Amino acid sequence: MSSPKPSLDDLRIERSGKPDAPPRLLLVAVAVGIAAVIAVAFWWLTRPKAVEVHTVIAREAASTGGDRTVLNASGYVTARRAATVSSKITGKVTEVLVEEGMSVKDGQILARLDDTNVKASLHLARAQWESAQSALEEIRVRLKEAEQELQRQTDLARGKVATQADYDHASAAALAYKARLEQQQADATVAERTVAIWQQQLEDTIIRAPFAGIVTSKNAQPGEMISPMSSGGFTRTGICTIVDMESLEIEIDVNESYINRVQPGQPVEATLDAYADWKIPCKVIAIIPTADRDKSTVKVRVSFDKLDPRILPEMAVKVAFRETAGSAPAVVRPVLVPKAAIRQQDGRDVVLVVQGGRAERRAVTVASTSANETEISAGLAAGERVVVEGPGDLTDGTIVKENKP
């Protein structure tokens, strides 16, 4: 028996049923995608922006000739012999015979004080001495007369002519005059020494140069009071200041961490701030055998091989301690960076080095500082880029954008 043939009703679509709901997985995927887009947009809007900074390359400190620099430092020109000349007594200045810049010789008169009272006392002392001398001569004459009388009385007594009383009287007179002579000699000596004292007082009113040199300051004028010690706001303690230009040298405070690089007799190259292109040959005189606990430094004295009129006291000077090549183990050469690259943090010197697009804090050791540059002896290598200009709150790890010069 054959199957029934399909009819048109079998091909009709039944529309009475509801369509199936979309799959839940599709809704979750759409929500995740929207959240991801929002997160990316939020990160993009709130991401840390690169801070623009100016950087320079740290360069190696140059050396000249066959010598190399083992240490750089700075100091001042000082005079080994310098004095503010004062007086030994308190008095009024009547005359000042020097001016700034004047050359004076040893013993030259610099000023005079009022000597009116001293001269009057000296005249009195001389008169007393002359009176003592006259009295001394009179007593000598009286003593000679008493001795002659004693001799006569002795001869008469021996001849039984004079009495014992006359002899005793003559003997006592002679002894009395001898005693008076000794006393008068002592009084004459006192008077003579009194004259010497007042002569010295008169000499003290004349102020002389203690050594040859140049007058660098004039501190008193005629009419002012001067005293060897301060006794009030209107009393001077010095006439002028004299400097021996032949005793000029350099005084340097070297950090005690690097004092092992300095030795007596070591060659030094000095450069005055006033003459930056003038290299002055020097050498180390001595290392003062004590340290300053407050500054952690040791004082070093450096002498000039040859003095020059351009070298003046209190001038600022930079020095480079030299060491002949091959005479000692190699020393790591310091690097130079602009002075603005050095920052202070927690009491230490630091620089910010750019590494991989971020600022990296680096602690360094400063060897010396000039007007524009700073020499770093440790903590930084030549060729590294350091930040010289940027925000004050720039910290370690900050993303930076270099603005290279």
C-alpha positions, 0 to 999 in steps of 0.5 A: 500500500503506497504512502499518501501524497503530500498536500498543500496543507503540509507546506503551510508555515505555522506562525502561532509559536513565539521566536526563541530568545538570543543566547545569554553568552552573546549578551555577556560578550557584548558587556565585556567589550563595552567595559574594555572600551571604557577602561581603555578610554579611562586609562588614556585620559588619566595616564601619567604624562611625560614631564619635559626636562632639559638634559646634558651629557656628563663629560670627562674632565680633561687633563693636560700633558703627561700629568693627570689631575688626581684632585680638584679643589678651591681656596683663597690666596692668603698672606703668611705675614699680615698684621693690623698695626696698633700702639702699645699705649692708649692715646690720641692720633695726631698724625697718620703718614700712610695711605692704602697701597703704599709700600713701607719698609721695616721700622718706617714711621706709620703714625704718631700719637699725642706726646705732650704729657709724656714729654712733660713727664720726661722733662721732670724725670730728667730734672730729677736725675740731674738733681740727684747727680748734683747731690751725688757730687756734693756728697762725694766732696763731703766724703772726701773732706770727712776722710781727710779730717779723719786722717788728721785726727788719726795722726794727732791721736797717734801723737797724743795731741788729739783727744779720743772724742775728736777722733771718734767724731771724725770717724763717725762723720766719714762713715755717715758720708759713705752711707749717704753716698751709697744712698744717693747713688741708688737715688741717682740710679732710680732717677736715671731709670725713670728717665729711661721709662719716660723715654720709652713712653715717648718712643711708644707714641711713634708707631712703626712698621713691624716688617716691610710690606704693602698697606692694604687698609687705613683704619684711623685718622688724626684726632681719633683715640687708639688703644691696644685693646677695645675699650668702646665704640669710639676707640680704634684698635689699629692704625693700618693693616700691612701685608707682606706680599712676599709671603703669599700662598694658597690655603685650601680645605680638602675633604678628608675623604680625599686627603690621601691624594695630597702629599707635600711637594706635590705639583699643583696648577692654580687658576685665579678666578680673576684670570681664568686663562692663567695657569700658575705653577705651584706645589704643596708646602704642608698638610696641617696635621689636624682635621676640622670636625665641623667641615670634615676637611683638612687644611693644605698650604700651597706655595707659588713657584713664582710670585706675580703682582697680579696675585693679591690676598683673599683672591679666590683660586681653583687648584688641580693637584697633579700626579705624573703619569706612571708614578701611581696607580690610575685614578678614576677621572672625574666628570663635569656637569653644569652646576644646575644639575646638582640637587640636595636631598636628605643632606646629600648631593644628587643628580637625576639621570635619564634612563629608559625614559624615566628619571633615576636619582643618583647620589654623587660626590662633589669634588669642586664647584666653579661658577658654572660647572661642578666636578663629580668624582664618584657616582656618575660616568661620562656619557650619561645624560643628567637633568639640568632643568625641570620641575622642582618636584621631579622624583625618582621614576618619573616619566620624562621627555628629553629636550636635548640642547 
